[in-house]
Protein backbone atom coordinates (compact mmCIF):
# COMPACT_ATOMS: atom_id res chain seq x y z
CA UNK A 1 0.00 0.00 0.00
CA UNK A 2 1.46 3.34 -1.12
CA UNK A 3 0.08 6.52 0.43
CA UNK A 4 -0.01 9.25 -2.22
CA UNK A 5 -1.80 12.02 -0.33
CA UNK A 6 -2.22 12.62 3.37
CA UNK A 7 -4.09 15.17 5.48
CA UNK A 8 -2.97 15.66 9.06
CA UNK A 9 -5.46 17.36 11.37
CA UNK A 10 -6.51 19.93 8.78
CA UNK A 11 -9.04 22.58 9.70
CA UNK A 12 -10.53 25.36 7.60
CA UNK A 13 -12.21 28.38 9.15
CA UNK A 14 -13.79 31.13 7.08
CA UNK A 15 -14.83 33.27 10.04
CA UNK A 16 -15.03 33.13 13.80
CA UNK A 17 -18.47 31.55 13.44
CA UNK A 18 -17.94 29.08 10.57
CA UNK A 19 -15.58 26.09 10.44
CA UNK A 20 -15.80 24.28 7.11
CA UNK A 21 -13.35 21.55 8.20
CA UNK A 22 -12.62 20.33 11.71
CA UNK A 23 -9.31 18.55 12.37
CA UNK A 24 -9.52 16.01 9.54
CA UNK A 25 -6.86 13.33 9.16
CA UNK A 26 -6.98 11.20 6.02
CA UNK A 27 -4.73 9.00 3.88
CA UNK A 28 -5.36 8.40 0.17
CA UNK A 29 -3.85 5.30 -1.42
CA UNK A 30 -2.24 5.41 -4.83
CA UNK A 31 -4.44 4.07 -7.65
CA UNK A 32 -7.68 4.07 -5.64
CA UNK A 33 -11.06 5.55 -6.59
CA UNK A 34 -12.43 7.30 -3.49
CA UNK A 35 -15.90 8.85 -3.36
CA UNK A 36 -16.57 11.66 -0.88
CA UNK A 37 -20.26 12.03 -0.01
CA UNK A 38 -22.39 14.03 2.40
CA UNK A 39 -25.12 16.69 2.51
CA UNK A 40 -24.68 20.17 1.04
CA UNK A 41 -22.49 22.28 3.29
CA UNK A 42 -20.80 19.26 4.88
CA UNK A 43 -17.34 20.37 3.71
CA UNK A 44 -16.80 18.02 0.75
CA UNK A 45 -15.72 20.65 -1.77
CA UNK A 46 -13.64 22.48 0.82
CA UNK A 47 -11.81 19.26 1.64
CA UNK A 48 -11.11 18.70 -2.05
CA UNK A 49 -9.84 22.28 -2.44
CA UNK A 50 -7.47 21.93 0.51
CA UNK A 51 -6.23 18.47 -0.51
CA UNK A 52 -5.51 19.73 -4.05
CA UNK A 53 -3.69 22.85 -2.91
CA UNK A 54 -6.34 25.26 -4.21
CA UNK A 55 -7.02 26.44 -0.66
CA UNK A 56 -4.79 26.62 2.39
CA UNK A 57 -5.98 25.05 5.63
CA UNK A 58 -6.28 27.21 8.73
CA UNK A 59 -4.62 24.44 10.74
CA UNK A 60 -2.83 21.18 9.96
CA UNK A 61 -0.96 20.13 6.85
CA UNK A 62 -1.34 18.19 3.59
CA UNK A 63 1.45 15.90 2.37
CA UNK A 64 1.86 14.78 -1.23
CA UNK A 65 4.36 11.95 -1.65
CA UNK A 66 5.63 12.87 1.83
CA UNK A 67 6.26 16.49 0.79
CA UNK A 68 4.35 19.18 2.66
CA UNK A 69 2.10 20.66 -0.01
CA UNK A 70 0.72 23.26 2.40
CA UNK A 71 4.14 24.89 2.75
CA UNK A 72 4.74 25.31 -0.99
CA UNK A 73 4.88 28.75 -2.56
CA UNK A 74 2.81 29.83 -5.58
CA UNK A 75 5.44 28.65 -8.08
CA UNK A 76 5.72 25.21 -6.49
CA UNK A 77 1.93 24.81 -6.36
CA UNK A 78 1.64 25.85 -10.01
CA UNK A 79 4.22 23.23 -10.99
CA UNK A 80 2.33 20.59 -9.00
CA UNK A 81 -0.94 21.43 -10.76
CA UNK A 82 0.67 21.36 -14.21
CA UNK A 83 2.59 18.14 -13.74
CA UNK A 84 0.92 16.00 -11.10
CA UNK A 85 -2.78 16.72 -10.79
CA UNK A 86 -5.90 17.02 -12.92
CA UNK A 87 -9.25 18.59 -12.05
CA UNK A 88 -12.77 18.06 -13.36
CA UNK A 89 -15.70 20.16 -12.17
CA UNK A 90 -19.46 20.24 -12.70
CA UNK A 91 -18.89 23.24 -15.00
CA UNK A 92 -16.82 22.19 -17.99
CA UNK A 93 -14.66 25.35 -18.24
CA UNK A 94 -13.93 24.80 -21.93
CA UNK A 95 -12.81 27.75 -24.05
CA UNK A 96 -15.55 28.42 -26.58
CA UNK A 97 -13.21 29.83 -29.25
CA UNK A 98 -10.92 26.78 -29.26
CA UNK A 99 -11.59 23.42 -30.90
CA UNK A 100 -11.88 20.23 -28.90
CA UNK A 101 -8.29 19.31 -29.78
CA UNK A 102 -7.02 22.75 -28.75
CA UNK A 103 -8.93 22.61 -25.47
CA UNK A 104 -7.44 19.20 -24.67
CA UNK A 105 -3.86 20.11 -25.53
CA UNK A 106 -4.05 23.09 -23.16
CA UNK A 107 -3.61 20.48 -20.44
CA UNK A 108 -0.29 19.18 -21.76
CA UNK A 109 2.66 19.39 -19.34
CA UNK A 110 5.59 21.73 -19.89
CA UNK A 111 7.50 19.02 -21.76
CA UNK A 112 4.63 18.62 -24.20
CA UNK A 113 4.85 14.85 -23.68
CA UNK A 114 1.54 13.61 -22.38
CA UNK A 115 -0.84 10.77 -23.09
CA UNK A 116 -1.01 10.11 -26.87
CA UNK A 117 -3.92 12.21 -28.11
CA UNK A 118 -5.38 9.58 -30.44
CA UNK A 119 -5.34 6.90 -27.73
CA UNK A 120 -6.85 9.26 -25.19
CA UNK A 121 -9.66 10.49 -27.43
CA UNK A 122 -10.45 6.92 -28.46
CA UNK A 123 -10.60 5.91 -24.80
CA UNK A 124 -13.04 8.77 -24.13
CA UNK A 125 -14.99 8.21 -27.37
CA UNK A 126 -14.42 11.74 -28.68
CA UNK A 127 -11.96 11.03 -31.47
CA UNK A 128 -14.45 12.22 -34.11
CA UNK A 129 -15.04 15.56 -32.35
CA UNK A 130 -11.55 17.09 -32.45
CA UNK A 131 -12.40 19.77 -35.04
CA UNK A 132 -15.62 20.86 -33.34
CA UNK A 133 -16.12 23.71 -30.89
CA UNK A 134 -17.65 23.31 -27.40
CA UNK A 135 -20.92 24.94 -28.50
CA UNK A 136 -21.42 22.11 -30.98
CA UNK A 137 -21.23 19.39 -28.30
CA UNK A 138 -23.69 17.83 -25.88
CA UNK A 139 -23.13 18.15 -22.14
CA UNK A 140 -21.76 14.63 -21.89
CA UNK A 141 -19.35 15.25 -24.76
CA UNK A 142 -18.14 18.49 -23.20
CA UNK A 143 -17.49 16.72 -19.92
CA UNK A 144 -15.48 14.03 -21.68
CA UNK A 145 -13.40 16.77 -23.33
CA UNK A 146 -12.84 18.32 -19.89
CA UNK A 147 -11.71 14.92 -18.59
CA UNK A 148 -9.35 14.52 -21.56
CA UNK A 149 -7.82 17.93 -20.84
CA UNK A 150 -7.34 16.93 -17.19
CA UNK A 151 -5.67 13.57 -17.87
CA UNK A 152 -3.66 14.28 -21.04
CA UNK A 153 -0.75 15.18 -18.76
CA UNK A 154 -0.97 11.71 -17.14
CA UNK A 155 -1.65 13.10 -13.66
CA UNK A 156 -0.89 11.03 -10.61
CA UNK A 157 -4.15 12.21 -9.04
CA UNK A 158 -7.47 13.46 -10.41
CA UNK A 159 -9.80 15.64 -8.31
CA UNK A 160 -13.46 15.61 -9.42
CA UNK A 161 -16.03 17.93 -7.84
CA UNK A 162 -19.59 16.91 -8.82
CA UNK A 163 -18.21 16.09 -12.26
CA UNK A 164 -21.50 14.50 -13.38
CA UNK A 165 -23.85 16.88 -11.57
CA UNK A 166 -25.06 18.57 -14.78
CA UNK A 167 -25.42 15.36 -16.81
CA UNK A 168 -28.35 13.05 -17.45
CA UNK A 169 -28.33 9.45 -16.26
CA UNK A 170 -26.93 7.93 -19.44
CA UNK A 171 -24.13 10.49 -19.76
CA UNK A 172 -23.30 10.16 -16.06
CA UNK A 173 -22.91 6.40 -16.37
CA UNK A 174 -20.60 6.84 -19.37
CA UNK A 175 -18.42 9.37 -17.55
CA UNK A 176 -18.13 7.23 -14.41
CA UNK A 177 -17.33 4.17 -16.54
CA UNK A 178 -14.63 6.15 -18.35
CA UNK A 179 -13.10 7.37 -15.08
CA UNK A 180 -12.87 3.81 -13.81
CA UNK A 181 -11.28 2.76 -17.08
CA UNK A 182 -8.75 5.59 -16.76
CA UNK A 183 -7.88 4.48 -13.24
CA UNK A 184 -7.29 0.92 -14.41
CA UNK A 185 -5.43 1.92 -17.59
CA UNK A 186 -3.23 4.72 -16.21
CA UNK A 187 -3.16 3.92 -12.49
CA UNK A 188 -4.62 7.36 -11.74
CA UNK A 189 -5.77 8.04 -8.18
CA UNK A 190 -9.24 9.60 -8.18
CA UNK A 191 -11.04 11.64 -5.51
CA UNK A 192 -14.65 12.17 -6.52
CA UNK A 193 -17.03 14.45 -4.60
CA UNK A 194 -20.66 13.58 -5.26
CA UNK A 195 -24.20 13.76 -3.89
CA UNK A 196 -25.06 10.61 -5.84
CA UNK A 197 -25.12 7.44 -3.76
CA UNK A 198 -25.10 5.22 -6.84
CA UNK A 199 -21.82 6.73 -8.03
CA UNK A 200 -20.37 6.11 -4.56
CA UNK A 201 -21.33 2.44 -4.86
CA UNK A 202 -18.91 2.08 -7.78
CA UNK A 203 -15.98 3.42 -5.74
CA UNK A 204 -13.46 1.28 -3.91
CA UNK A 205 -13.72 3.54 -0.88
CA UNK A 206 -16.50 5.83 0.38
CA UNK A 207 -15.88 8.70 2.82
CA UNK A 208 -18.93 10.36 4.35
CA UNK A 209 -18.77 13.91 5.70
CA UNK A 210 -21.11 15.96 7.86
CA UNK A 211 -20.62 19.31 9.54
CA UNK A 212 -16.99 19.56 8.49
CA UNK A 213 -16.01 16.16 9.86
CA UNK A 214 -15.43 12.64 8.59
CA UNK A 215 -18.24 10.54 10.03
CA UNK A 216 -17.71 7.31 8.09
CA UNK A 217 -14.90 5.74 6.06
CA UNK A 218 -15.58 2.35 4.47
CA UNK A 219 -14.18 0.25 1.66
CA UNK A 220 -16.60 -1.34 -0.76
CA UNK A 221 -15.94 -5.06 -0.70
CA UNK A 222 -17.82 -5.49 -3.98
CA UNK A 223 -18.15 -2.18 -5.84
CA UNK A 224 -20.85 -2.25 -8.49
CA UNK A 225 -20.02 -1.73 -12.15
CA UNK A 226 -20.95 1.75 -13.48
CA UNK A 227 -23.50 0.26 -15.88
CA UNK A 228 -25.32 -1.26 -12.90
CA UNK A 229 -26.00 2.14 -11.31
CA UNK A 230 -29.73 2.71 -10.78
CA UNK A 231 -31.13 6.24 -10.66
CA UNK A 232 -34.22 6.80 -8.53
Rosetta blueprint (number, residue, H / E / L):
1 X L
2 X L
3 X E
4 X E
5 X E
6 X E
7 X E
8 X E
9 X E
10 X E
11 X E
12 X E
13 X E
14 X L
15 X L
16 X L
17 X L
18 X L
19 X E
20 X E
21 X E
22 X E
23 X E
24 X E
25 X E
26 X E
27 X E
28 X E
29 X E
30 X L
31 X L
32 X L
33 X E
34 X E
35 X E
36 X E
37 X E
38 X E
39 X L
40 X L
41 X L
42 X L
43 X L
44 X H
45 X H
46 X H
47 X H
48 X H
49 X H
50 X H
51 X H
52 X L
53 X L
54 X L
55 X L
56 X L
57 X L
58 X L
59 X E
60 X E
61 X E
62 X E
63 X E
64 X E
65 X L
66 X L
67 X E
68 X E
69 X H
70 X H
71 X H
72 X L
73 X L
74 X H
75 X H
76 X H
77 X H
78 X H
79 X H
80 X H
81 X H
82 X H
83 X H
84 X L
85 X E
86 X E
87 X E
88 X E
89 X E
90 X L
91 X L
92 X L
93 X L
94 X L
95 X L
96 X L
97 X L
98 X L
99 X E
100 X H
101 X H
102 X H
103 X H
104 X H
105 X H
106 X L
107 X L
108 X L
109 X L
110 X L
111 X L
112 X L
113 X L
114 X L
115 X L
116 X L
117 X H
118 X H
119 X H
120 X H
121 X H
122 X H
123 X H
124 X L
125 X L
126 X L
127 X H
128 X H
129 X H
130 X L
131 X L
132 X L
133 X E
134 X H
135 X H
136 X H
137 X L
138 X L
139 X H
140 X H
141 X H
142 X H
143 X H
144 X H
145 X H
146 X H
147 X H
148 X H
149 X H
150 X H
151 X H
152 X L
153 X L
154 X L
155 X L
156 X L
157 X E
158 X E
159 X E
160 X E
161 X E
162 X L
163 X L
164 X L
165 X L
166 X L
167 X L
168 X L
169 X H
170 X H
171 X H
172 X H
173 X H
174 X H
175 X H
176 X H
177 X H
178 X H
179 X H
180 X H
181 X H
182 X H
183 X H
184 X H
185 X H
186 X H
187 X L
188 X L
189 X E
190 X E
191 X E
192 X E
193 X E
194 X L
195 X L
196 X L
197 X H
198 X H
199 X H
200 X H
201 X H
202 X H
203 X L
204 X L
205 X E
206 X E
207 X E
208 X E
209 X E
210 X E
211 X L
212 X L
213 X E
214 X E
215 X E
216 X E
217 X E
218 X E
219 X E
220 X L
221 X L
222 X L
223 X L
224 X L
225 X L
226 X H
227 X H
228 X H
229 X L
230 X L
231 X L
232 X L
